[in-house]
Amino acid sequence: MPIYGPIYGPELIQTMRMVLEEVMTKIPVDQATPSVKVHLAEFILKAAAEGQTNHDALLTSAWTQIPTILSMLS
């Protein structure tokens, strides 16, 4: 039997998408790679799965991960 992850409603999906796009605008252009975007998206999904569904909370959480993600991928 397959294992399914959390189910996100359309509003939360839109919020997560907006957070991802907003955070990506804060990353220097030369570092805003598809890999960075994927890692940020994974982090946002994880945060939402842990109960963070508010735009500002997701944005803050994603923002705090940028240095870690950038150093990991450099």
C-alpha positions in Angstrom: 0.0 0.0 0.0 1.5 3.4 -1.0 2.3 5.9 1.7 0.8 9.4 1.2 2.1 12.6 2.6 -0.1 15.4 4.0 -2.9 16.8 1.9 -2.7 20.5 1.3 -5.8 22.6 0.4 -5.7 25.1 -2.5 -5.3 28.1 -0.2 -2.2 26.6 1.6 -0.7 25.6 -1.8 -1.1 29.2 -3.0 0.4 30.5 0.2 3.4 28.2 -0.1 3.9 29.2 -3.7 3.7 32.9 -2.8 6.2 32.4 0.0 8.6 30.5 -2.3 8.5 33.2 -5.0 8.9 36.0 -2.4 11.9 34.3 -0.8 13.5 33.7 -4.2 13.4 37.5 -4.9 15.6 38.1 -1.8 18.3 35.8 -3.0 21.1 37.4 -5.1 20.5 36.7 -8.8 23.8 34.8 -9.3 22.7 32.4 -6.5 19.0 32.0 -7.3 19.5 28.7 -9.1 16.9 26.0 -9.6 18.6 23.9 -6.9 18.2 26.6 -4.4 14.5 26.9 -5.3 14.0 23.2 -4.9 15.6 23.1 -1.5 13.5 26.1 -0.4 10.4 24.5 -1.7 11.2 21.3 0.2 11.8 23.2 3.4 8.5 25.1 3.0 6.6 21.8 2.4 8.2 20.4 5.5 7.3 23.4 7.6 3.7 23.2 6.4 3.6 19.5 7.2 4.7 20.4 10.7 1.7 22.8 11.0 3.1 26.2 9.9 0.4 27.4 7.5 0.5 31.1 8.1 2.2 33.2 5.3 4.4 35.1 7.7 5.5 32.1 9.7 6.4 30.2 6.5 8.2 33.2 5.1 10.3 33.7 8.3 11.1 30.0 8.4 12.2 29.9 4.8 14.2 33.1 5.1 16.2 31.6 8.0 17.2 28.6 5.9 18.7 30.7 3.0 22.2 30.9 4.5 22.3 27.1 5.2 21.0 26.3 1.7 23.4 28.6 -0.1 26.4 27.4 1.8 25.3 23.7 1.3 25.1 24.3 -2.5 28.2 26.4 -3.0 
